[in-house]
Amino acid sequence: MVRKTKEEAQETRHRILDAAEQVFQRQGVSRTSLNQIAAEAGVTRGAIYWHFRNKADLYDAMIRRVFDLEEARSQADMQRQNDPLNIVRDLAVGLLQQLACNPQYQRVLEIAWHKCEYVDEMAVIRDSHLECGRRFIALLEEAMRRAQTCHQLPAMICPHQAAVGVMALVDGLMVNWTLEPSLFPLAEYAPVIIDAYLVGLCAGEQVRN
């Protein structure tokens, strides 16, 4: 009986998160109330407070449901593979193609980039997302340093700058595509653009000379 209760609670939690995605995408975070999310999910407002402290906590859980798994997978890949630049490529291209092909990614990133103002009660979430960005850069920077050790990258390349460049490419493509998907075919362009950047890094010393 206890196990069934836990399963039901988890099901309710996911239903609330699913509803939050839908309502946040339709009308934006600031214009959405917990009552509206409860109605969308078919639960009471009290059920939301059973699982989440407030709207900011609910929003954060919605983001983490998608990206915590990706972050854990990326960390695991970093430890398993012996080709650092390929890790960077797989991570960057994989995120972009996941966005292009996965409707949930599309909803969540559209909300994060275009449907949420990080002010008032949402301001606390900004720090959490900045920390996530720092971890992403640190992961990429570690791979860039390993690439130099493996002589995949020239010594003159700054690993941190190279990592920031990858993040800027990924974020820029995500922001523009979620704003208007018809601008370009993201799944098709992602590997071409990321490969061009990595090739440029590898050729950096020759270009400088």
DAURDA-V501928 format. One record per backbone hydrogen bond with DSSP energy under -0.5 kcal/mol. CO is the residue of the C=O (numbers start at 1). NH is the residue of the N-H. Records with the same first field share a line. If there is no record, write none. Layout:
CO->NH + NH
//
This chain:
1->5
2->6
3->7
4->8
5->9
6->10
7->11
8->12
9->13
10->14
11->15
12->16
13->17
14->18
15->19
16->20
17->21
18->22
19->23
20->24
21->25
22->26
23->27
24->28
29->32
33->37
34->38
35->39
36->40
37->41
38->42 + 43
44->48
45->49
46->50
47->51
48->51 + 52
54->58
55->59
56->60
57->61
58->62
59->63
60->64
61->65
62->66
63->66 + 67
64->68
66->70
67->71
68->72
69->73
70->74
71->75
72->76
73->77
74->78
75->79
76->80
77->81
82->84
83->87
84->88
85->89
86->90
87->91
88->92
89->93
90->94
91->95
92->96
93->97
94->98
95->99
96->100
97->101
98->102
101->103
102->106
103->107
104->108
105->109
106->110
107->111
108->112
109->113
110->114 + 115
111->115
115->29
116->118
117->119
119->122
120->123
122->125 + 126
123->126 + 127
124->128
125->129
126->130
127->131
128->132
129->133
130->134
131->135
132->136
133->137
134->138
135->139
136->140
137->141
138->142
139->143
140->144
141->145
142->146
143->147
144->148
145->149
146->150
147->152 + 153
148->151
154->157
157->159
158->162
159->163
160->164
161->165
162->166
163->167
164->168
165->169
166->170
167->171
168->172
169->173
170->174
171->175
172->176
173->177
174->178
175->179
176->180
180->183
181->184
184->186
185->189
186->190
187->191
188->192
189->193
190->194
191->195
192->196
193->197
194->198
195->199
196->200
197->201
198->202
199->203
201->204
203->207
204->208
205->209
//
